[in-house]
Amino acid sequence: MNSKKPIPLLIIAAFVFLFGDAGIYAQEQKQKTEEKKRNTKQESAQENEDNYLDFGSDAGLTVTGTRETTQQMRVIEKDAIERRNAKDLAALLEEELDMSVTRFGSYGNQTDMNLRGFDTERIAVLIDGVPANSPRSGEFDVTQIDLNSVERIEVIYGGSDTKYNVSGALGGVINIITVKKQPPVLRIGMVLSNTGYMPGKYNARLSGGRIAEPEYKDIIDTQSLNLFAGCGGQLFSWKASLFGNNAGNHYLYKDDYGFARRKESNEVIDTGADASFVWNLPLNATLLSDTKFYYAHKNFPITMNSVGSALSTDMQITENIMINAPVVFREGLATEASLSYQKSDTHYGVDISSNDHYITGINRWTWYAHDKFTMRTGADWRFLYINSESATETDPVKTGNNGGVYITGECTPVTPLMIIASVKGVSDTKQAVAVPKFGISWKAHKTLTLKNNYFRCFKFPDFDDLYYRSLDNMFVGNPDLKPEDGWGADASLHWSPHDNFSLESAVYGTWTTDSIHWVKSAGGRWSPENVGTAYLGGFDIHPKLSIKLDNAPVTSAALALNYQAQLSWLLFGGLTFQSSYRVPYIPSHIIGASLDLGWKTGSLIVQAHYESTRYADTTNLMILVPYCVLNATVNQNIGEHITFFMAARNILNAHYESFASYYMPGVSFTIGVRTAWTVSSGT
């Protein structure tokens, strides 16, 4: 029934678009006045150093993105990113938002993020508004993003999406904003840090169980360096950064039998660079060129306890050209377009490698038809060229296309109420499917906002699911897979009775069918199948209290709590709600708490994260015990340009598995320095 709700509004939108010229002409003078106000506001924003250049940013130059979404959304700003000093994107989201994260080890190892019960393959990850999930596997390598170059992160919860109108967002959207218009000065800076693990005695491998002495070099296990510079001007601005990491990942842990072990053969060396250039064009239009490079050399142990490893090298080059124009052809009509090219080279082991090329095009239009009605439409398209140089591949070169076209109507019949109805048609050239969405945002009071959404969530199979074939022929793709499909709904509220207190809460439910999972056959071969029918539901609550203190050593204090209840039922193969089998790797309860103390020259953040029992298999026989980690980060400014920081993670030295039989590090320490200098005035 929910899919029928958007249709009347879309019909009205089409009617207004075709026959609304007379009404528009009658309000021409009013529109011109409003347009002048909008242009003035944009010109003011261009002079503001908090001007983000991303698709749909609330504070950026882009005008065609939805300025407000009916979905639950949380934002991490630049200041919070810097003060957390997290090792990668997943660690930041876990510590800042209490997101559930699954890892195969420390830095550089495979990492999976979770939104409302859906893993990274089913989350739309964007970089500056452009899809960044691998078209081959659907995954996203969190290490390719240097957090020191990130300006802002938006996390949008829930299936479907009407803010960026991207496909495959079953669990939600993570938009990583790296581009920002620079102020009119030349700024340079550096971030340098070292991370070490607590040394201790351990059982040495290949030595008859000999107890080895502590390896004190593990105190200087991982070094990270970031260099950045940027300069802005009236017509042109640029920003560039370079980073590198040398991670040994030599930490102590206890294996399945309780023996102390030292992680070996898991070294990671990676580096990356980013350069962006922004040109200001007439009529407030903007042209952006952004180039990203990433290279990694990784050793992956065959198993957690193995001394043998497989070598992997990865290289990615991405070029993105974006243009946005707030006025096109006529007042009240705006557009933005993006064309991205990515080259990805991966070499794993001796005989397996790939040379992939992806082209992504996006075009979005917005028509401000009335002060109470806005129409948005657009299209996206991605071309894939995949060359798998493997001895077992019968058809190593494969190509593919997928994309979609959408139309969205935003209506504000009365000032406190906003209604968004959208439908997107998606296709992979073999089939076409309509994905509708209907959402409401109601500002019931100046302190209270309520939101409600109904949506279809839909995702085509990834290329690896369709065509992958391992060297030993034990992992083989399935070209007959059906897309993943489902329906869902959610409701959320944001309450701010006064400046010092806020509360966010949401309740949601999603029914999914044909979920794709790799299944082992009787002959021992693994292949993906449409076996996953499940229901996922839950709720969360996030209160935050912050106060300012006068005439005290501590000038500010903020206490944030977070509780998430995630319910799930597997409903395939004869299973029912009464069977109570849970979806693997989804904890039923996540509890987080964060205390943030600030003083004139620094800050202290203490954060705790707890996850209840998880299961590593669909029969719920492989139990992963609950765990709780405690982290603390201190930042101290020395003068105007230098900040020293220290971080201690897993202070309680908790022993736990993130992924089955893959144990996480115990206590670790990070110490570093951050500098930023203004060298000279810009032009």
N, C-alpha and C positions, 0 to 999 in steps of 0.2 A: 504493500500500500504506500510505503514511503516514497517509492520511485515516481508516483504520480503527482506528488506535491509540487515539484518544480515546474510542471508543464504550463499551468495557467500564467505564471509570471513570465515565462519565456515567450508565450504568445503575445502578451501585453507588450513585452520589450520589443518584439519584432514589429508590432503595430506602430509603436511610438517611433521606431527607427524609420519606417517607411512613410508615415503620414504626419510626422510631428513637426515639419518645417514651419507651418503657420504659427504654432504655439511658440516655437523658438524665436521666430521673427518678432512676435509681440513682446518677447522678453529680451530683445537684443541689447538694449541699453543697460539693462540690469546685468546681463552676462558680461558685457564689456567691463563694467565696473568690477565685477567679481574676478574677471580675468586679470585686470590690473593689480588687484590685491594679491592674486595667486602669484603673478610674476614678481611682484615686490617681495613676497615671502620667499620665493625661490632665490632671488638675487641676494637676499639677506642670508639664506642658508648657504649660498656659495661662499660667503665670506666667513662662515663658521667652520672651525676646524673639525667639528663633529659631523661633517657632511659625508655620509657613506654613499658610495656609488654601487648600489646593488639593485637587482630586480625587486621592486616592491618594498624597499626600505621606507620605514615611517619617517626617517629624517633625511633621506637622500634626494638626489636630483631626479631619480626615476619617478615619473608621475603616473605610470599606468598600473603599477602594482596596487593591490588592495591595501589601503592604509590601515584598515582594521579588519581582523579576521574574527569569525564567529567561533573559532576553535580556541582551545586552551593553549596559551603560548607563554613561554618563559624566555627571558633574554639575559645573556651574560655579556656585560660590557667590558671594555678594555681594561679598566682599573681592576676589576675582579679577576680577569685572566692573569694579569701581572702579579697580583698579590697571592694567588694560589700557587704559582710556580710549579704547575703540574708537568709531568714528563711527556704527556701526549694528550691528544684530544679526548680519548676515552677516559683517562684518569681525571681530567678536568670535569667532564660531565658527571662522573661518579662522585667526585668530591663536592661539586657545586650544586648539582641537582639530584643527587642520590640515585642516579641511573644505574640499573643493573648491568654489569659488564662481565663478559666471560673471556679469559685469557689462557693462552698456552704457555705463558711464561712472562718474563719481564719485557723491557723495551725491544721493539722490533718483531716480536712474535705475533702470530695471528690473534686478532682481538675482535670480539663481537659485542655490539651494543644492543640494548633492548629497550623498546618503547611499547608499553602496553601489551607485552607478551610477544612482540614480533622482533626478530633479529635484524641485523644490518642489511641483509639481502632484501628485506621487506620494509626498510626505511629509506625514504628518498633523501640522500645526502647531496647537498648542493654546495658549490663554491662560487660565491658571488652570484647566486641565483641560477647557476648552470648545473645540470645533473652531473654528479661525479662518481656515482656507483660504477663499478666495472661492468661493461656490457657483457663481458665474458663470464664472470662468476657472480655478479651482483654484489660482491663485497666492496669494502672501502678500506684502504690501508691508512690507518690513523697516523702513521709515522710520516707520511708525505706532506703533512701540514705542520709547519713550524708555528707553534703557538705565539711566539714573539712577533710574528707578522700578522696575527689575526686581530682585527679591530672590534669584532662583535660576533656573537653567535646567537641565532634564533632557533629555538626548539619548539616546533608546533606539534601538538599531540593529536592523534586520531587519524582514522582512515580518510582517503581522498584528500583533496587540497584545493582551496579556492584562493589562496594568497599568491602562490606561484604557478598553480595549475600544471603541476608535473604529475607524471604517471608512476604507479608502483608504490604509492605511499600507503601501505596497509597499516603500519603502526604510527606513522607521522613523518615529519620533515625536520632535517637538521640543516640549516643554512649557515655556512661559514663565510663571513664577510672579511675579505683581506684588503679591499681597495678603499681608500679614503682620500678625499681631496686635501692636499697638504697646505698648511699655512704659509704665508709669504716670507719664510725664512729657510735657510739651509740648516737642517738638523741631522746630526749623525749620532750613532750610539752603538752600544755593544752589550751583550749578555753572555757571561761566562760562568759555568758552574761545574761542580764535581759531585757525583753521587757514589757513595760507598756502602758496603754491606758489613755487618758485624762479623768479624772472623771468629772461627772456633774449630775445635777438633772434629774430624769427620771420618767415616769409613771410606778408605780409598778403594777405587775399583781396580781390577786386574792385579791385585796384590794380596790375595788370600785373606781379605777382610782386615788388612792392617789399618790401624788408627793413624791417620795423618795429622800432622801438626797444623795449627792455624795458618792460613795464607793471608798475611797482613797486607799484601798488595791489593786485596779486595777492598780496602778502605778507599783506594783511588780507582774504583772499577770503571766508572763512566764519566766521560768529559763531554761537555756540550758547549758550543760556541755559536753565537749569532751576531752578525754585523748588519747594520741597517742605516739608511740615509734617505732623506726626502727633502723636496723643496717645492714651494708653490709660487705661482705668479698669477697675474690677471688673466692671461690667455692660456697658460700652460703650467702643468705641475707633474712631478714624477716622484716615484718611490721605488726603492730597491732594497733587497735583503739577501743575505747569504748565511747558511747555517751548516753545521756539521756535528755529528755525534760519533763517539767511539765507545761502544758499550760492550763490556766483557760478559755481563750477566752472570757473574760467578758468585752466586748466593748459596747459602746453606738452607737445607730443607730436610724433612723426614720423609722417607719413601713409604710405600704401602706396608712395609714390615716394621716400620718404626726406627730404621737405621738412619743416622745422620749422613747426609750426602752433600756434595758440592756440585752445583750445576756446572757442566762443562760442555764444550763444543757447541756453544750457543752465542758466539760473538757476532756483533753487528756493527758495521761501519757504514754510515750513510751521509749524504750531503744533498743540499738543495739550494735553489736560487729563485728569486721572484723579482720581476721588474715590471712596473706599470706606468703608463703615460696617459695623461688626461689633457684633452684639448677642449677649451670652451668655444662653442660655435655661436653664430647669431641666433637670436630668439631663444636664448637659454638652452640651446641644444648642447649635448656633450658627446664627444667621441673618446673611447677608451681602448687602449691596447694593453693586454696583460699577458706576460710570458712566464711560465713556471717550468722549472727543471728539477728532477729528483733522480738520484742514483743510490742504490743500496747494495751492499755486499754482506750476505748473511750466511751463517752456519746454523743449520737446523739439526739438532740431535734426532736420530731415528726414533728413539723413545725418550721419555723423561730421564731415565737412568742410563742411557746409552752414552758411551764415549765416542762412538762413531757419529758422523754427521754428513748431511748432504748440503752441498754448496748451492746457494741461490743468488743470482744477481738480477736486479730490477732497474730499469731506466724508463722514465716517463718524461715526455716533453709536451707541454700544453700551450697552445696559443689561442687567445680569446679576444675577439674584436666586438665591442658593444657600442651602440649608438642609441641615444634617447632624445626625443624631440617633444617638448610639451605643447607645441602648436604646429599642426600639419594641415595644410589646405584651408582650414578654417579654425576660428576660435572654438575651443571646447573639444577639439579632437587631438589626441596625442598618440604617440607610438614609441616603441622601443624594439630593438632587434639585436640579436647576438649570433655570431658564427664562431664555433670553436673547433679546433683540430687537436687531436691527441694521438701521439705515437707512443706505444708501450712495447718494450722489449723485455722479455723474461727468459732466463736460462736457469733450469733446475736440473741438477745432476749432470750427467754426461750427454745423454741423448735426447733430452726433452727441452725444447725452447719454443718461443712464440714471438711473432713479430706482428703486432696488431695496430690497426689504424682506425680511428673513430672520427666522424664529423657530425657535429650537432648544430642544428639551426633552430632559432627561436624568434618568433615575431609576435608582439602583443600590441593591441590597439585598445584605447579607451575613449569613449564618447560621453562627455558630460552633458547629457541631453536635457537635464533639468536639475535644479538645486536639490531635488528629492529623488532623482533617478540617474544612475550611471550604468552604462552598458560596457562590458569588456568582452573582447574576443581575441583569439590568437591561435597559433599553431606551433607545434614543435616536431622536429624530425631528426632521426639519428641513423647514419649509415655506418655499417660495421664491415671491416675487412680483417679477417682473422687467418693467420698463417701459422699453423702448428707444425713445427719441424720435428716430428716424432717418428721413430721407425715403425710404429704400429698404426699410424694414421693412413687409412686408405684414401682419404680425401682431405689433405692437409689444409687446403685453401677454401675458406667459406666466407660468404657475404650475407648480409641481412639488412633489413630496414624495419624500423618501427617509428611510430609517432602518433600524433593526435591533433584534433581541432576542438576548440571549446568555445562556448558562449556563456556568459555570466551576466546576470542582472542584479544590481544592488539598488534596493529601494528603501527610502526613509520616509514612510508615510507621516510619521510624527517624529519630532526630534529625538526622543529617547529610544526609538525603535529602529533597528536596521534589519532588513531581510535580504539574504543572499540566496539566489537559486542559480544552479549551474549544471550544465551537462557537458561532458567531454566524450567525443568519439575517438577511440584508440584503435590502432590496427598494426599488425605485423606483416601485412600484405597477404596473409592467408585467411584472416578473419577480422571482422570489425565489431566492436562492442561499445555500447553507450554506458558511461559511468556518471550517474546523476548525484547531485548533492544539494541539500537544502539546509540552511542555517539561519538562526535568529540570534541577534544580540540586543538585549534590552537593558538600558540603564534605568533600572527601577528607582534608583535614588542617586543623589550625587555621590554617595559612598558605596553603592552596590550595583554591580553589573552581572546580569545573568545571560548565559549562552546555551544554545541547544542546537544539535546537529543530527541529521539523518543522512546516511551515505552508503554508496556501494564501494567496496574496495576490490581492486582487480590488478593482476600482475601477470605478464607473459613469462614463460620459462626463460631462464638465462641460457646462453649458448653452451656453457659447460654441461648443463642438465640435458640438453638436447644431443650434443655431439661429442662430448669428452670421451677419450679412450686412453687409458694408462698404458705405460710401457709393457707391463706384464699382462695386459688384457683382463685385469681383475676389476677394473672400474670402467664401466661403459655407459655412455649417455643413452637417452631414450627419446628418439625423434617424434614419438607419438604422444608426448605429454600434453595434457590440457592445461590451460591457464589456471592460476589460482584465483578464486572468486570468493566473495563474501558480502555481507551486509552488516551495518553497525549503526550505533547511535551513542551519543554522549550528552551530558549536561554539566555545566561548570558555573562557578560563581567567583567573583572577586569582590571582597569587602574591605574597605578602608575607612573605618569610622573616624579615624584621626590620623595625623601625619606619622605618629609613632607606631602604629599597628596596622597590619594587613593580614588577610586570610584568603587563601586560594583553595578551592576544592573542586573535584570533578568525580563523576560516576560514569562508567562506560560499559558497553557490551558489544562484542563482535562475533558473528557466526561466520566461519570460514569453511569452504569446501575445496576439494582437489588440491590441498596443500602438498607441495612436492618434498619428498624425503628420499634419501638414498637407502635402499633396502637390500639386504644380503639374501641371495637365493640359496636353494638347497645345494647347488654346486659350488658355492663359495664366492660367486661373482656379485659385485655390488652394482646396482643400477637404480636410477631415480624412478619413483612411481608416484601417481596421484593417490596417496593413501591417507592424507591428513584431512579429516573432518573434525572440527573442534569448535568449542565455544570458549571465548575468553572474556572475562569481565572483571570489574574491580572498581575501586575508588581510591582517591588520595586526598590528603588534607595537608596544607602547608601554611601554618601560622608564622608570623615574623614580628618581633618586637624590637624596635630600635629607639635609642634615646641619645640625646646630646647632654653632655655634662660640662658645666662651667666651673672654672677655678678648681680643677681636679687634674691629677696626672694623666688620667684616662679621659679623653675628650668625647669619645663616643663608644657605645656598646650596642651590639645587635645579637639577638638570640633567635635562631631559625630552627624550626622543627619540621620534620617531614615523615609522613606515614603513608605507605602504599599497601593496599591489599589487592593481590592479584589472584583471581580464581580462574581455573581452566579445567576443561573436561575433554578428553579424547573420545571421539564418538564414531569410530570406524571399526570394522572387523567384529561387529557384534557388541561393541562397548556402548554403554548407556551412561546417563548421569549417575545412576546408582553404582556403576563400576568405580567411579571416582579416580580414574587414572588421570594424572596431571601431565601437561605438556612439559617435556624435558627442559631443564635449565631455567624454569620460571619459579622463583621463590614465592611462597604464598604471602610473605610479609617482608617489607623493607622498612626499616626505621633509621632515620638520620637525624642528627643534631649538629648544629654549628654555632659556636660562640666567636664573635668577631669584636675584638677590642682595638680601638684606635687611639693614638696620641698624636701630638703635633708633628712628630717626625717619623712615625712608623705605625705598625699594626701587628696584632697577633690573632691568628685564626686557629681554633681547635675544633676538629670535626670528627664525628664518629659515624660509622656506617655499619649496619647490621642486616644480614640476610638470613632468612630461615631455611629450613631443609629444602634441598633441590634434588631432582632425580636426573640421572644421566641417560635414561632409556625410557621407551614408551611403556614398558611393563612396570616401571617404578620399582625395580629391584636393586638398581645401583644407586645407593643413597650417598649424597654429598651433604656432610654435616653442616649445621649452621655456623656462621662465623661473624666476628665483629672486629673491625679494624679502627684504630684511633690514630689520627694524623694531627700534626701541628706545624704551622708555618709562621715565621717571624720575618718582618721587613723593617729595616731601619735605614732612614735617609741620613747620609753624611754630607751636609751642605746641600746645594741646590741641584747638583748633577749626578750624584752617586747614591745608589741604594744597595745595601748588603742584605742578603736574605739567607735564611736557613730553614730547612724543612726536615722533620722526622716523620716517617711513615711506618705504619704498623708498629707503633710504639710498644704495644702489648705483646709483640712477637707471636701473633696468632698463626697457628699451623692449619692451613686449609687448602682445598683444591678449588681452583676456579673452573677448570675443565677436568673431566674424569682422569685421574692419575697424573695430572699436571699441577704441581704444587707451586704456590706463589712464594715470593721472598718473605723473609722475616723482617726484622727492623732494618731500616735503611736511613741514611742521612745525606742530605744535600746542602751544600754551601755554595754561594755564588755572589756575583756582583752585577748590577745593572747600571749602565751609564747612558746619559743622553745630553748632548751639547748643542747649543745654537751657535753656529759658526759665523754667519753673516746674514745681512738682510737680502731678501730676494728682490727680483725685479718687479 
